[in-house]
Amino acid sequence: MPSMNDLVRQHTALGESDLEWLHLLVSEWQLLSDLSFADLVLWVPTRDGTRYVSVAQMRPNTGPTSYQDDMVGHLVPRGRRPLLDSALDEGRIVREGDPEWREEVPVRVESIPVRRAGRVLGVIARNTNLLTVRTPSRLELTYLQSASDLAQMIAAGEFPFAEQQGDMDVSPRVGDGLIRLDADGVVQYASPNALSAYHRLGLAADLVGLHLGQTTARLAPSRGPIDESLAKLASGWAPREAEIDGDECVVQLRAIPLKPKGSRIGSLVLLRDVTELRRRERELITKDATIREIHHRVKNNLQTVAALLRLQARRIGSQEGREALEEAVRRVGSIAIVHETLSQNLDERVEFDAIADRVLAMVAEISPGKVVGRRGGRFGILDAEVATPLSMVLTEVLQNALEHGFGPGEHGTVEVGAVRGGPPGRDRLLVTILDDGKGLPSGFDARTGGNLGLQIVRTLVEGELGGTFGMEPGEERGTRVTFDIPLGTGRA
């Protein structure tokens, strides 16, 4: 299905600022759809003015749909839908006409012009399924009156509010709870969900007839005077959002001033009980903090182990024993780098390029010659279960290249390359380590030969990471080491 951006740019003469206004409208119009119990389709005239193109569609959460099929992308010639023509040409809401019949379902169609800066950009077709129409309740009458006020504001260019561009996905919706206020901020109607939320905040009486701003400020926990900003928001004077954090309840509020004829006649306040959501968020924050603290302590413990091994190495008379302990220090250090990075993140994933650079610098310090290390490509973000063994593999291969590829005082380079790719869900990482040192001994078999370090590399790459490992002479000189590791669902 084509996007609204594609349809508007391809078929219409609207500019980027007009397109942004339509995006803002579409981000808000679930509110109008739910209050109207109706489907909404946004039609925009084409560049030549002979047709309309539907660029967006919304179905109600509060009633049955009038369209079973998607309408986005449809083109209709001008004249086929007279209500669209009248709303576009006259710039007014058009409700005349008999109901349309769609698959034996009567549908009432209304047209609402979308105005911005004095210009009509398009028309919203509001389609109401009349099959389930019954005598409306007080709630439904309040919904419909509020929808009528919002429709007039859209036609006048007063809605949506350009200054309020919050995340509509997390804002309260009509079904969560709705309160209708008069121009003075006094409650005219409160839905059952809204009343229940205020009862959980501590209100013992009915809301109707109370000044919502003053009532809300009194219910909000405070050790000082009444919170004037909260009182103003709950009175509906401006389009704002806030949360009331009660003793045992958290309620999210959103105020929408109603100005159908230019002056404020009242407000809608949407609200939602987010107590459980905030409790879970606090639990996640606590869990994340605990995990980061664990990684921090593991890093500290590993550094302590490395320091102890280093002290022990200094006191060993055997050169072979000292070198073995120094290798162990570097292995522990590579794992500590990963845990240090994890202790600074919110999840169990790390940007491995920084780790690779630190491992490269750490190993280069032990080079007997003057070897320059370089990194090309990007490892990207890796899960901790991959990053930890990979850091050890990188440490072992680099250490092996520097110790056995170059003699004292020799110059050279070691290049680490990383390439990621593969179809979705089967991402792979190909790592290449190339040096220009002495190269491999004659008859060397990478599958069976090598020291303890290469045995560790084979075990980690093939066993723990489920990848493949290769070691061969370079094209001109030196050694080329490669390992291919699955990162997606294809990982063994």
Residue pairs with C-beta under 8 A, 6 or more apart in sequence:
1 70
1 72
1 73
2 10
2 72
2 73
4 19
4 22
4 23
4 26
4 55
4 56
4 72
5 19
7 44
7 53
7 55
7 72
7 73
8 14
8 19
8 22
8 44
8 55
9 19
11 44
11 46
11 47
11 51
11 53
11 75
12 44
12 45
12 46
12 47
12 53
13 47
14 22
14 44
14 121
18 116
18 119
18 121
21 116
21 121
21 162
22 42
22 44
22 55
22 56
22 114
22 121
22 122
24 160
24 162
24 165
25 42
25 114
25 154
25 160
26 42
26 56
26 58
27 160
27 165
27 168
28 159
28 160
28 168
29 40
29 42
29 58
29 124
30 58
30 61
30 168
30 173
31 150
31 173
31 174
31 256
31 270
32 40
32 124
32 126
32 147
32 150
32 151
32 154
33 39
33 40
33 58
33 59
33 60
33 61
34 60
34 61
34 62
34 143
34 173
34 174
34 175
35 62
35 143
35 144
35 146
35 147
35 150
35 174
36 60
36 126
36 128
36 143
36 144
36 147
36 151
37 60
37 62
37 63
37 128
37 129
37 140
37 143
37 144
38 60
38 63
38 66
38 126
38 127
38 128
38 129
39 57
39 58
39 59
39 60
39 65
39 66
39 67
39 126
39 127
39 128
39 129
40 57
40 58
40 124
40 125
40 126
40 127
41 54
41 56
41 57
41 67
41 71
41 124
41 125
41 127
42 54
42 55
42 56
42 57
42 114
42 122
42 123
42 124
42 125
43 52
43 53
43 54
43 55
43 76
43 84
43 122
43 123
43 124
43 125
44 52
44 53
44 55
44 121
44 122
44 123
45 51
45 52
45 78
45 88
45 122
46 52
46 53
46 75
49 78
50 77
50 78
51 75
51 76
51 77
51 78
52 75
52 76
52 78
52 81
52 84
52 123
53 73
53 74
53 75
54 71
54 72
54 73
54 74
54 75
55 72
55 122
56 72
57 67
57 70
57 71
57 72
59 65
59 67
61 173
61 174
61 175
62 143
62 174
62 175
63 128
63 129
63 132
64 129
64 131
64 132
65 129
66 102
66 105
66 107
66 127
66 128
66 129
67 102
67 127
68 103
78 84
78 85
79 85
81 125
82 97
83 94
83 96
83 97
83 109
83 110
83 111
83 125
84 111
84 123
84 125
86 92
86 94
86 96
86 111
87 93
87 94
87 111
87 112
87 113
87 120
87 123
88 113
88 120
88 122
88 123
91 113
91 115
91 120
91 155
92 113
92 155
93 110
93 111
93 112
93 113
93 151
93 152
93 155
94 110
94 111
95 110
97 109
99 106
99 107
99 108
99 109
99 130
100 106
100 107
100 108
100 109
101 107
105 129
105 130
105 131
106 129
106 130
106 131
107 127
107 128
107 129
107 130
108 127
108 128
108 130
109 125
109 126
109 127
109 128
110 125
110 126
110 128
110 151
111 123
111 124
111 125
111 126
112 123
112 124
112 126
112 151
112 154
112 155
113 120
113 122
113 123
113 124
113 154
113 155
114 120
114 121
114 122
114 123
114 124
114 154
114 155
115 121
115 154
115 155
115 156
115 157
116 157
117 157
118 157
124 151
124 154
126 151
136 144
138 189
139 189
139 191
139 192
142 178
142 180
142 188
142 189
142 191
143 174
143 178
145 180
146 178
146 180
146 258
146 268
148 260
149 258
149 260
149 265
150 159
150 258
150 260
152 260
152 261
153 159
153 258
153 259
153 260
156 260
156 261
156 262
158 259
158 262
161 239
161 256
163 239
164 239
164 240
164 241
166 241
171 241
171 252
171 254
171 270
172 252
172 253
172 254
172 270
172 271
172 272
173 270
173 272
174 270
175 193
176 193
176 270
176 271
176 272
176 273
177 191
177 193
177 194
177 196
177 197
177 270
177 271
177 272
177 273
178 189
178 190
178 191
178 193
178 194
178 268
178 269
178 270
178 271
179 187
179 189
179 190
179 191
179 194
179 207
179 212
179 268
179 269
179 271
180 187
180 188
180 189
180 190
180 266
180 267
180 268
180 269
181 187
181 188
181 212
181 235
181 236
181 266
181 267
181 268
181 269
182 188
182 265
182 266
183 264
183 265
183 266
184 211
185 211
185 212
185 213
185 234
185 235
185 236
185 237
185 267
186 209
186 210
186 211
186 212
187 207
187 208
187 209
187 210
187 211
187 212
188 208
188 266
189 208
190 198
190 206
190 207
190 208
193 273
194 207
194 269
194 271
195 206
195 207
196 273
197 249
197 251
197 271
197 272
197 273
198 207
198 215
198 219
198 251
200 246
200 248
200 249
200 251
200 273
200 275
201 219
201 220
201 244
201 246
201 249
201 251
202 219
202 246
202 247
203 215
203 219
207 215
211 235
212 234
212 235
212 236
212 269
213 230
213 231
213 232
213 233
213 234
213 235
213 236
214 226
214 231
215 234
216 230
216 231
216 234
216 244
216 253
217 226
217 227
217 228
217 230
217 231
217 234
218 226
219 244
219 246
220 227
220 230
220 244
220 245
220 246
221 245
221 246
221 247
229 242
230 242
230 244
232 238
233 240
233 241
233 242
233 253
233 255
234 253
234 255
234 269
235 255
235 267
236 255
236 256
236 257
236 266
236 267
236 268
236 269
237 255
237 257
237 264
237 267
238 255
238 257
239 255
239 256
239 257
240 254
240 255
241 252
241 253
241 254
241 255
242 252
242 253
243 250
243 251
243 252
243 253
243 274
244 250
244 251
244 253
245 278
248 275
249 273
249 275
250 273
250 274
250 275
250 277
250 278
251 271
251 272
251 273
251 274
251 275
252 271
252 272
252 274
253 269
253 270
253 271
254 269
254 270
254 271
255 267
255 268
255 269
256 267
256 268
256 269
256 270
257 264
257 267
258 264
258 265
258 266
258 267
258 268
259 265
288 346
288 347
291 342
291 348
292 342
292 343
292 344
292 345
292 346
293 343
295 339
295 340
295 342
295 343
296 339
296 340
296 343
298 336
298 339
299 336
299 339
299 340
299 343
302 332
302 333
302 335
302 336
302 339
303 333
303 336
305 332
306 329
306 332
306 333
306 336
309 325
309 328
309 329
309 332
310 325
310 326
310 329
312 325
313 321
313 322
313 325
313 326
313 329
314 322
316 322
316 325
326 366
327 399
327 452
327 453
330 362
330 363
330 366
330 395
330 399
331 392
331 395
331 396
331 456
333 362
333 395
334 359
334 362
334 391
334 392
334 394
334 395
335 388
335 391
335 392
337 355
337 358
337 359
337 362
337 391
338 350
338 355
338 384
338 387
338 388
338 391
341 350
341 351
341 354
341 355
341 387
342 348
342 350
342 384
348 383
348 384
348 385
349 381
349 382
349 383
349 384
350 381
350 382
350 384
350 387
351 380
351 381
352 379
352 380
352 381
352 382
352 387
352 390
352 391
353 375
353 378
353 379
353 380
353 418
355 379
355 387
355 391
356 375
356 379
356 391
356 394
356 416
356 418
357 375
359 391
359 394
359 395
359 398
360 373
360 375
360 394
360 398
360 414
360 416
361 373
362 395
363 373
363 395
363 398
363 399
363 402
364 371
364 372
364 373
364 398
364 402
364 414
366 399
366 402
366 403
367 402
367 403
367 406
368 402
368 403
368 406
368 407
368 408
368 409
368 410
369 402
369 406
369 407
369 408
369 409
369 410
369 411
369 412
370 409
370 410
370 411
370 412
371 402
371 406
371 410
371 411
371 412
371 413
371 414
371 435
372 412
372 413
372 414
373 398
373 413
373 414
373 415
373 416
374 413
374 414
374 415
374 416
375 415
375 416
375 417
375 418
376 415
376 416
376 417
376 418
377 417
377 418
377 419
377 420
378 418
378 420
379 418
379 420
379 429
379 431
380 420
382 390
382 429
382 487
383 487
386 465
386 485
386 487
389 460
389 464
389 465
390 431
390 460
390 465
390 485
392 456
392 460
393 456
393 457
393 460
393 461
393 465
393 483
394 416
394 431
394 433
396 453
396 454
396 456
396 457
397 433
397 453
397 457
397 481
398 414
398 416
398 433
399 453
400 450
400 451
400 453
400 454
401 414
401 433
401 435
401 437
401 479
401 481
402 414
402 435
404 437
404 438
405 412
405 414
405 435
405 436
405 437
405 438
405 439
405 478
405 479
406 412
406 435
406 437
406 438
407 438
410 437
412 435
412 436
412 437
412 478
413 435
413 436
414 433
414 434
414 435
415 432
415 433
415 434
415 435
416 431
416 432
416 433
417 431
417 432
417 433
417 434
418 429
418 430
418 431
418 432
419 429
419 430
419 432
420 427
420 428
420 429
420 430
420 487
421 427
421 428
421 430
422 428
422 487
422 488
422 490
424 488
425 488
425 489
425 490
426 486
426 488
426 489
426 490
427 486
427 487
427 488
428 484
428 485
428 486
428 487
428 488
428 490
429 484
429 485
429 487
430 482
430 483
430 484
430 485
431 482
431 483
431 484
431 485
432 480
432 481
432 482
433 480
433 481
433 482
434 474
434 478
434 479
434 480
434 481
435 474
435 478
435 479
436 474
436 476
436 477
436 478
437 477
437 478
437 479
438 477
438 478
439 473
439 474
439 477
439 478
439 479
440 471
440 472
440 473
440 479
444 450
446 454
446 469
446 470
446 471
446 472
447 458
454 471
457 469
457 483
458 469
461 467
461 468
461 469
461 483
461 485
462 468
462 469
465 483
465 485
465 486
465 491
466 485
466 486
466 491
466 492
467 483
467 484
467 485
467 486
468 483
468 484
469 481
469 482
469 483
470 481
470 482
470 483
471 479
471 480
471 481
471 482
472 479
472 480
473 479
473 480
474 480
485 491
486 492
